[in-house]
Amino acid sequence: MGVTTDVRDLIKGIYERGDVSGIVKFIKDTSERIKRLVKIMNFCGTHEWTISHYGIRSLMPRNIDLIAGPGCPVCVTPGCYVRELAKLSFEGYHILTYGDAFKLPSGRVSDDRLKSLASAKSYGGKVSIVYSFLDAVKLARKHPSENFIFFAVGFETTMPSTAELLKSNSVPKNLMILSTYRLTPPIMDYLLSSGRARLDGVIAPGHVSAVIGAGAWEFVPRKYGVATVVAGFEPADVILAIAAILKCLEEGKALLINEYVRVVKYGGNPRAKKLINEVYDVVDAYWRGIGIVESSGAVLKDKYSDHDASKQLGIKEEVGTDELPGCRCGDVVLGIAKPTDCPLFMKVCKPDTPYGPCMVSSEGTCRIWYENLPVVLNDSIPTS
């Protein structure tokens, strides 16, 4: 067990030539020697976009199965929060949300106004899209007589930006935060420990790892014997990560490899990690379509309770009230099903009219497959 800081140490001479076709040939040759089916999960939604958009699956041998994983924070955000915020938008609160959460369905509700924040806005609710928490702060300062709530959705990548302004006492009194942040290593631990998906390799998220560090994923090879590569988002990054995982399998090694050395350090970003630890408490949390995952949520510490919408307004997390009949988003998030396995995909569930949460965000697997469908369909016919 160990850490290889540069993937080129593992696959000698291939990447130095800058020859992607050479890496693909390496993958095909190695897969022929391995022979059995190899399942590799990419964690990040951006990795899935790269794989789907550039047709990387079509370059893979028949025994290499590239699986999309839980890399979309919007997809797993509990619908109860959407429903409560939609109600509050009619009760004197101005809701601020990222664009990819704007159409997130709340679940089974009879009131059309509460089906999403987009629905609430169409019926006259106070809802606005912002591009960052800083934008939310600026808007609240500009309108001191209004009460604002920021819908904080995301993984570790977006948590420091909220924490920074809270820590520096820069958040105005008329702005509260509804924290639905989720932590990524616990969901991977849950996935592997539950046995719901058998994996031979994991492509770990590059953006998240820039914050928490490549070392945060060391438990995957150590505890589960699954080779793990932290990768960047260019097609060559992803292909190289696949090659490294196959090399590990051929040699019988379970390694943690940092392919994304140009951005990610083993220990991550110390300042960002310190901010996260100082501002948030880790709690058990509900992942939509999946269930409660231990130590996977982040809520504001009591020190910041004045800005905590959950504490100030009594908003509680509700489990299972957002389940939608026929929707297989939970299985898609866990890599148990592909979007095309869902009977609603491309029928009642489309980007303009999303039925399930996986069709909403640009990082959602169903949305990615829909928008890259010609390439995805071609990828469904593996090369030999």
ABEGO torsion letter per residue (X at the ends): XBBBABAAAABBGAAAAGBAAAAAAAAAAAAAAAGBBBBBBBABAAAAAAAAAAGAAAABBAABBBBBBBABAAAABBAAAAAAAAAAAAAGBBBBBBAAAAABBAEBBABAAAABAAAAAAAGBBBBBBABAAAAAAAAAABAABBBBBBBBEBAAAAAAAAAAAAAGABBAABBBBBABBBAAAAAAAAAAAGABBBABBBBBAAAAAAAEAAAAAAAAAAAGBBBBBBBABAAAAAAAAAAAAAAAAAGBBBBBBAAAAABBAAEBAAAAAAAAAABBBBBBBBBGAEBBBGABBBBBAAAAAABAAAAAGBBBBBGAABBBGBAAAAAAAGABBAAABAABGBABBAABBABAAAABAABAAAAAAAAAAAAAAAABBBX
